Structures are given as structure tokens and as C-alpha cells.
Amino acid sequence: MNVNSVDSLVTEIQGLSGSSQDLANLNNLLKQSEDVIRSQASTFASCLTRLDPSIHSLGYLYVLEACTASPVPVAQANELILPVVRFIDVCSVEQIRLASDKFISVCKRLHELVMTLNAPLRAVGPLLTAIHKIQPSPERLTPLHSDFLQVCLSSKCYKVGYSILEDDICEVDQPRDFFLYCYYGGMICIGQKRFSKALELFHKVVTAPMSTMNAIAVEAYKKYILVSLIYLRQFSANFPKYTSSVAQRNLKHLCQPYVELANSYTYGNISKLEEYVQTNQDKFENGNNLGLVKQVVSSMYKRNIQRLTQTYLTLSLQDIANTAQINTPKEAEMLVLEMIEDGEIYATINQKDGMVRFLEDPEQYKTCEMIEHIDSSIQRIMKLSKKLTAMDESMSCDPQYLSKVGRERQRFDFDDFDNVPQKFNL
């Protein structure tokens, strides 16, 4: 292939952008000429004006990737964003998947450029489109998921970011992509006040397999503690058995101020908790968690009110304020109303005498909405169960896994196992 000139490169791309066989040949030719294209990127950049990104997507991608590989001055960053965004929007899925690594590289460059210009909103739509084009199935995690969630966070587009968190991810290539996806996803959920989903994502980071401690897991554990206190009004320092030994040994030590905050929270004393937060404010502020810590302090009032529902049937607003350490009965009333609205407690307030009556959960679990919710949950569990079974069967036949299991077994003696008789079907 002669690509010593712009004309020859354009001719080759235009002539081999038709059938699947032609595209495969074009991809091989472009790979062979990649060094030439990259070393003369400024010369070959003129190809972009002579190619249609929707028809000649593969060739266009090779040239575009070469043009965006070098550092770009801030003044020229805006000019480079426009062709990248247009290409992502119109490119052929069939063609870009032949060079998915280059497509990912171009998309990550877009992420860098918009962050440099402090304009993350410009990449939200394009990166979401890019994920859908490069993703073979909704269960597959791509290297672009974390970039997309980061620009959503920076631009406060929490609702758009949450849209990709509803899929159950079962296929992951790089552990770092998974850690970042769950960490940024958890922060998106906090922005959406979806604390249950945030806890789920942070929990995945903390309990994921890891051979060495990483900063993402440390930051996720800090937020896991805070969200647990805000949403559940409690925190358990015990790790699940499947948590890596590295995480179990190091996380509590590396997050000591947050663990101590949780310990202080359990006593239910507002003044002591506020004093602890004030003393360690710099540590929480340096970790960009001071806002969540303040929500933890506010949640203690609700926690104290919630505990009252387990003891009393009726209580005056003045008594609630005194017992829950709230400044005035009016503030207590506002908190009770907020908790009723959020479904955290069931109660009525008699405005005449200032009495609060605590009620039982009115949900009878027989409405159409509840039945649909239960049914969708069952369907999701069944789907995950089938996926888990398939993955288990695939792993049990994997030569590398079997070889590793065989090596592990050699380290044990018969004395290491219990002496309970086992039944064998021979």
C-alpha cells in the first residue's frame, strides 16, 4: 500500500469501504501504514475533509486518531472537538468495531479536551452515543463508561449518568474500569439521592478482588461509611467473607477518621458528633466529603426520631424535640413531615395540640404497582441466576482456572479437611 501521499490514502479508503471483506483488507493495510500516518499526522489531516465519516468510518478513524494523539494547545482544543463529536455521532458501528481500541482512544481524547476547556457538558451526549456503539451488549463494561460518568458528575448531569447504571454489568475486561465505574456511579447516585444504589456500587468496589490496595477502594469505603449512616442510620464495620484479605487488613486503618465518625454516630449524641466533625473538619474537607459528613450529622436527628416510633404510639412535638435533641418543636415538626413524605416513618400530626401519632406501615402489598415491582425483581433475579450458572459452567471448563485450582489443592494435606464422612456416587 502506497500512502506516501494524501491522494493515495484517500483512494485506498474510498475503494475499500464497501463489503466486509474489503473493510477487513483496509483494516490490515491501515495497520501496516499506521506509523507513517501517525508520523505525518499534520499532512494526512487534510484527508478528513475528503472523506465521509459515515461511509468511510474506518479510514476516517485511523486518521482522526493520529491527529488527536499529540498534545493540543488550549487555543486549538475547541476546533478539534467539533470533528470528533461529529464522527462519533455518524460513524458506522460495523466499521469502528474493527478498530475499537482506536475509537476508544479518540473518545478518551475528547474527554481530556472538554475537561481542559472546563466544558464537560459537551462530551456527555457524544460519550453516551460512543458507549452504545462500541458496547456489544448492555452487560458489557467498556473503557468509556468511567469517562462518561466523570463528565456527567462534572456537569451535574446525574439523571443522564444514572441511565447506564440500571444495567447489570457481568462482563469486565480491566479491573480499573470496574472500580472507576462503580465509584463514579455511586457518586452519581448520591447526586440523585438514590442512596440504596450508591451503597450497592460502593460495596462492589470495597469487596472486589484485589491483590494490592488501591486509592479508588479507599475513597469508595469512605463514602460507603457516610452513605450507610445517611441512608441506613447505622454502619457495620464487619466485612463480608468474600472481601479480599488486602481490603480487610488495610481499609479501616486508611479510613480511620470515618470509622471513628461511625462509632461516634452510634451513641446518638448530637453535640459529641458535631464536636468530632469540627475537630476533624480539615480531614473531611481534604477528602471532598465534608458535604456528606454534614448530611450524616443531620441524619442523626431523623435516626433519633425513628427510634421513638419503636417505643411510643403518640408523642408531642416538644417531647420529640427534647428526646431527639432538636432545638425547637417547629424544627421537629419539619423533620417529621419530611420523614413522612420520604416514607421513612408513618405518622400524623395534630396541628391543634401539637401531638404526633405514629402508625403502622399501610402497605398491603397487593396493589398493581407493587405486584409489577415484585414481578420485575423476580425476573431480574432469575436472569442473574441464569447468567451466574453459565459463568460458573464456563469457569469450571477453563484450563487456566483448573490449573490454578490444582496447584492450590497441592498445598493442603488430608489433615486439613474435616473428618465428616462424605457420600460419593461411583
C-alpha positions in Angstrom: 0.0 0.0 0.0 1.4 3.4 -1.0 0.3 6.0 1.5 3.1 8.4 0.8 0.6 11.0 -0.3 -2.8 12.2 0.8 -4.3 11.2 -2.6 -3.2 7.6 -2.4 -4.6 7.2 1.2 -7.9 8.7 0.2 -8.1 6.4 -2.8 -7.4 3.3 -0.8 -10.0 4.3 1.9 -12.7 5.2 -0.6 -12.1 2.0 -2.6 -12.2 -0.4 0.3 -15.1 0.9 2.4 -17.8 -1.3 0.9 -18.1 -5.0 1.7 -17.0 -6.8 4.9 -14.1 -8.4 3.1 -12.9 -5.0 1.7 -13.1 -3.5 5.2 -11.0 -6.3 6.6 -8.4 -5.7 3.9 -8.5 -2.0 4.5 -8.0 -2.5 8.3 -4.9 -4.7 7.6 -3.5 -2.1 5.2 -4.1 0.8 7.6 -2.4 -1.2 10.4 0.7 -1.6 8.2 0.8 2.1 7.4 -0.1 3.3 10.9 3.4 4.6 11.7 3.5 6.6 8.5 0.1 8.1 9.1 1.0 9.0 12.7 4.4 10.5 12.0 2.8 12.7 9.3 -0.5 13.4 11.0 -0.4 17.1 10.1 -0.1 16.2 6.4 -2.7 13.5 6.4 -5.2 15.6 8.4 -6.4 17.1 5.1 -7.9 13.6 4.3 -10.7 14.3 6.8 -12.2 16.9 4.5 -12.3 14.5 1.6 -13.8 11.5 3.5 -17.4 10.9 4.6 -17.2 9.8 8.3 -20.5 7.9 7.9 -19.3 5.9 4.8 -15.5 5.8 5.3 -15.6 5.4 9.1 -12.7 3.0 9.4 -10.2 5.1 7.4 -11.5 8.3 8.9 -10.9 6.8 12.4 -7.3 6.0 11.7 -6.5 9.5 10.5 -8.5 11.2 13.3 -6.8 9.1 16.0 -3.4 10.1 14.6 -4.4 13.8 14.5 -5.6 13.7 18.1 -2.7 11.7 19.6 -0.4 14.6 20.0 -0.8 17.3 22.7 -3.1 20.1 21.5 -2.8 23.8 22.6 -5.8 25.0 24.6 -6.5 27.5 21.8 -6.9 24.7 19.2 -8.8 22.3 21.5 -12.2 23.7 20.6 -11.5 23.2 16.9 -10.6 19.6 17.4 -13.7 18.8 19.5 -16.1 19.5 16.6 -14.9 16.8 14.1 -14.6 14.3 17.0 -18.2 14.9 18.1 -19.5 14.7 14.6 -17.6 11.5 13.9 -18.9 9.8 17.0 -22.5 10.7 16.0 -22.4 9.5 12.4 -19.8 6.7 12.3 -20.6 3.2 11.2 -20.8 0.7 14.1 -19.6 -2.2 11.9 -16.5 -0.3 10.8 -15.4 1.2 14.1 -15.6 -2.1 15.9 -12.8 -3.3 13.6 -10.5 -0.8 15.4 -12.3 -0.4 18.7 -9.0 0.5 20.5 -8.6 3.5 18.3 -12.2 4.5 18.7 -11.8 4.3 22.5 -8.6 6.4 22.2 -10.4 9.1 20.2 -13.3 9.2 22.7 -10.9 9.4 25.7 -9.1 12.3 23.9 -12.5 14.1 23.7 -12.9 13.6 27.4 -9.5 15.1 28.1 -10.2 18.1 25.8 -13.5 19.0 27.3 -12.0 18.8 30.8 -9.2 21.0 29.7 -11.7 23.6 28.5 -13.8 23.2 31.6 -16.8 22.2 29.4 -17.6 18.6 30.4 -21.2 19.0 29.3 -20.1 19.0 25.7 -18.9 15.3 26.0 -22.0 13.9 27.8 -24.1 13.2 24.7 -21.2 12.0 22.5 -19.7 9.7 25.1 -23.1 8.1 25.7 -23.5 7.5 22.0 -20.0 6.1 21.8 -20.8 3.6 24.6 -23.9 2.3 22.8 -21.9 2.0 19.6 -18.9 0.2 21.0 -20.8 -2.0 23.5 -21.7 -5.5 22.2 -24.4 -5.9 24.9 -25.7 -3.9 27.9 -23.9 -6.4 30.2 -20.5 -5.4 28.9 -18.4 -2.8 30.7 -16.4 -0.6 28.2 -13.4 1.6 29.0 -15.6 4.6 28.2 -18.1 4.0 31.0 -16.0 5.7 33.6 -15.2 8.7 31.3 -18.9 9.2 30.6 -19.8 9.1 34.3 -17.0 11.5 35.2 -18.2 14.2 32.7 -21.8 13.6 34.0 -20.5 14.3 37.5 -18.6 17.4 36.5 -21.5 18.8 34.6 -24.1 17.7 37.2 -26.0 15.6 34.6 -26.8 13.0 37.2 -30.0 11.8 35.6 -28.2 11.1 32.3 -25.4 9.3 34.1 -27.8 7.2 36.1 -29.3 5.8 32.8 -26.4 3.5 32.3 -26.3 2.3 35.9 -29.6 0.5 35.6 -27.9 -2.3 33.5 -26.4 -5.3 35.3 -22.7 -5.4 34.4 -21.5 -9.0 34.1 -18.5 -8.7 31.7 -15.4 -6.7 32.6 -12.0 -6.6 30.9 -10.0 -4.3 33.1 -10.4 -4.2 36.9 -9.6 -0.4 37.0 -12.5 0.3 34.6 -14.8 -1.6 37.0 -13.5 0.2 40.1 -14.0 3.6 38.5 -17.4 2.7 37.0 -18.7 1.7 40.5 -17.1 4.7 42.3 -18.3 7.4 39.8 -21.6 5.6 39.6 -22.0 5.7 43.4 -21.4 9.4 43.3 -23.9 9.9 40.5 -26.5 8.0 42.7 -25.7 10.3 45.7 -26.5 13.3 43.4 -29.8 11.6 42.5 -30.5 10.8 46.2 -30.6 7.1 45.3 -28.6 6.0 48.3 -29.5 2.3 48.1 -28.0 2.0 44.6 -25.0 4.1 45.8 -24.4 1.7 48.6 -24.6 -1.3 46.2 -21.9 0.3 43.9 -19.5 1.3 46.7 -19.9 -2.2 48.2 -18.8 -3.7 44.9 -15.6 -1.6 45.0 -14.8 -2.5 48.6 -15.4 -6.2 48.2 -14.0 -6.7 44.7 -10.9 -9.0 44.3 -7.7 -7.1 44.6 -4.1 -8.1 45.2 -2.9 -4.7 46.3 -4.6 -1.7 48.0 -5.8 1.0 45.6 -6.9 4.6 46.1 -10.3 4.1 44.5 -11.3 1.4 47.0 -10.1 3.7 49.9 -12.3 6.6 48.6 -15.2 4.2 48.0 -15.0 2.9 51.5 -15.1 6.4 53.0 -18.3 7.2 51.0 -19.7 3.7 51.8 -19.5 4.6 55.5 -21.1 8.0 55.1 -23.9 6.8 52.9 -24.6 3.9 55.3 -25.0 6.4 58.1 -27.2 8.8 56.0 -29.4 6.1 54.5 -29.4 3.2 56.9 -28.7 5.3 60.1 -26.1 2.7 61.0 -22.8 1.1 59.9 -21.3 -2.3 60.3 -17.5 -2.5 60.3 -17.6 -6.2 59.6 -16.5 -7.2 56.0 -18.3 -10.0 54.1 -16.3 -13.2 53.9 -15.7 -12.8 50.2 -13.8 -9.5 50.7 -10.1 -9.7 49.8 -7.7 -10.0 52.7 -5.9 -6.9 51.4 -9.0 -4.8 51.9 -9.8 -6.3 55.3 -6.3 -5.6 56.6 -6.0 -2.0 55.3 -9.3 -0.2 54.7 -10.2 0.5 58.3 -6.7 1.9 59.1 -6.7 4.1 55.9 -10.2 5.4 56.7 -9.7 5.8 60.5 -11.5 9.3 60.8 -14.5 7.9 59.0 -14.6 4.7 61.1 -14.4 6.8 64.3 -17.2 9.1 62.9 -19.4 6.0 62.6 -18.5 4.9 66.1 -19.4 8.4 67.4 -22.7 8.2 65.5 -23.8 5.0 67.2 -24.1 6.8 70.6 -26.8 9.2 69.3 -25.3 12.3 71.0 -25.6 15.2 68.6 -23.2 17.6 70.4 -20.4 15.0 70.6 -20.8 14.1 67.0 -20.7 17.8 66.0 -17.6 18.3 68.2 -15.9 15.3 66.4 -16.7 16.7 63.0 -15.4 20.2 64.0 -12.2 18.7 65.2 -11.6 16.7 62.1 -13.1 19.1 59.6 -9.9 19.5 57.6 -9.6 15.8 57.0 -13.1 15.5 55.7 -12.7 18.7 53.6 -9.5 17.5 52.1 -11.3 14.3 51.0 -14.1 16.3 49.5 -16.5 14.6 51.8 -17.5 17.5 54.1 -20.9 17.9 52.5 -21.7 14.2 53.1 -20.4 14.4 56.7 -22.8 17.3 57.3 -25.6 15.1 56.0 -24.6 12.4 58.4 -24.9 14.9 61.3 -28.4 15.9 60.0 -29.4 12.3 59.7 -28.9 11.7 63.4 -31.9 13.8 64.2 -34.0 11.6 61.9 -32.4 8.5 63.4 -33.4 9.6 66.9 -37.0 10.3 65.7 -37.1 6.9 64.0 -36.2 5.2 67.3 -39.1 6.9 69.0 -41.5 5.2 66.7 -40.4 1.9 68.2 -41.3 2.9 71.7 -44.2 5.4 71.5 -47.7 5.5 69.9 -48.2 9.2 70.4 -45.8 12.0 71.4 -45.8 15.8 71.5 -43.6 17.8 69.2 -42.0 19.3 72.3 -41.1 15.8 73.7 -39.8 14.8 70.3 -37.6 17.9 70.2 -36.3 17.2 73.7 -35.6 13.5 73.2 -34.1 13.8 69.7 -32.0 16.8 70.7 -33.7 19.2 68.3 -33.6 22.9 69.0 -37.4 23.7 68.7 -40.7 21.9 68.3 -41.1 23.7 64.9 -37.9 22.1 63.7 -39.1 18.8 65.0 -42.3 19.2 63.1 -40.5 19.9 59.8 -38.3 16.9 60.2 -41.3 14.6 61.0 -43.1 16.0 57.9 -40.0 15.4 55.8 -39.7 11.8 57.0 -43.4 11.1 56.4 -43.1 12.5 52.8 -40.0 10.3 52.2 -41.7 7.2 53.6 -39.2 6.8 56.4 -42.0 6.8 59.1 -45.7 6.6 59.1 -47.4 9.2 61.3 -50.0 12.0 61.5 -49.6 15.4 63.2 -52.4 17.1 65.0 -51.8 20.8 64.4 -54.2 21.8 67.2 -52.5 20.2 70.1 -49.1 19.5 68.6 -49.3 15.8 69.0 -47.7 13.2 66.7 -49.3 9.8 66.3 -47.1 7.0 64.9 -48.8 4.5 62.6 -48.1 1.1 61.1 -46.9 0.6 57.6 -50.0 0.9 55.4 -48.6 -1.1 52.5 -50.7 -4.2 51.9 -48.5 -5.5 49.1 -51.5 -6.1 46.8 -51.6 -3.1 44.5 -50.9 -3.4 40.8 -47.8 -1.2 41.2 -46.4 -3.4 44.0 -47.2 -6.6 42.1 -45.4 -5.2 39.0 -42.4 -4.2 41.1 -42.2 -7.7 42.7 -42.5 -9.4 39.4 -39.8 -7.2 37.8 -37.5 -8.0 40.7 -38.1 -11.7 40.4 -37.4 -11.6 36.6 -34.1 -9.7 37.3 -33.1 -12.3 39.9 -33.9 -15.2 37.5 -31.9 -13.6 34.8 -28.9 -13.0 37.0 -29.2 -16.6 38.3 -29.0 -18.0 34.8 -26.1 -15.7 34.0 -24.2 -16.9 37.1 -24.9 -20.5 36.3 -23.5 -20.0 32.8 -20.4 -18.2 34.1 -19.8 -21.0 36.7 -20.0 -23.7 34.0 -17.7 -21.7 31.7 -15.2 -21.2 34.6 -15.2 -24.9 35.5 -14.1 -25.7 32.0 -11.4 -23.0 31.8 -7.9 -24.6 31.6 -6.2 -21.7 33.5 -8.7 -21.9 36.3 -8.4 -25.7 36.6 -4.6 -25.5 36.6 -4.7 -22.8 39.4 -7.1 -24.9 41.5 -4.9 -27.9 41.0 -1.9 -26.0 42.3 -3.9 -24.7 45.3 -5.0 -28.2 46.3 -1.4 -29.5 46.4 -0.7 -27.1 49.3 -3.2 -28.9 51.6 -2.9 -32.3 53.3 -5.7 -34.6 54.1 -5.4 -33.5 57.8 -6.5 -30.0 56.7 -10.0 -31.3 56.0 -12.8 -32.3 58.4 -13.4 -36.0 59.1 -17.1 -35.9 58.3 -17.9 -38.9 56.1 -18.7 -37.9 52.5 -21.1 -39.6 50.2 -19.8 -40.5 46.7 -21.8 -41.7 43.7 -19.4 -44.1 42.0 
